[in-house]
């Protein structure tokens, strides 16, 4: 499955190792932690889920199962909030 950023709904800004999303519909800010930011940024760069997983495994000391669960949970949260759209 591929995902795209819902640019009509959100504005995105990086703040160091974290990021902030401004939700235009709800007029509120949402802070992304470092892991969720890396996932969001990778998706915005057009990377596949496999590439995202490999990147996170190389960057963080985490086992593959935990990494996959974190990716799935993060993406579900971003899709539920309509920050990401299924392409």
Residue pairs with C-beta under 8 A, 6 or more apart in sequence:
1 49
1 86
2 48
2 86
2 87
3 43
3 75
3 78
3 79
3 84
3 85
3 86
3 87
4 43
4 84
4 85
4 87
5 12
5 40
5 43
5 44
5 83
5 84
5 85
6 82
6 83
6 84
6 85
8 24
9 23
9 24
9 25
9 82
9 83
10 21
10 22
10 23
10 24
10 83
11 21
11 22
11 24
12 19
12 20
12 21
12 22
12 40
12 44
13 19
13 20
13 21
13 22
14 37
14 41
17 34
17 37
18 31
18 32
18 33
18 34
18 37
19 31
19 32
19 36
19 37
19 40
19 41
20 29
20 30
20 31
20 32
21 29
21 30
21 31
21 32
21 40
21 83
22 28
22 29
22 30
23 29
23 30
23 81
23 83
25 82
30 81
30 83
32 40
35 56
35 60
35 70
35 74
36 74
36 77
36 78
38 52
38 55
38 56
38 59
39 52
39 56
39 70
39 71
39 74
39 75
39 78
40 74
40 78
40 83
40 84
42 51
42 52
42 55
43 52
43 75
43 84
47 55
49 71
49 75
52 71
53 64
53 67
53 68
53 71
56 62
56 67
56 70
56 71
57 64
57 67
60 67
62 70
75 84
78 84
79 85
79 86
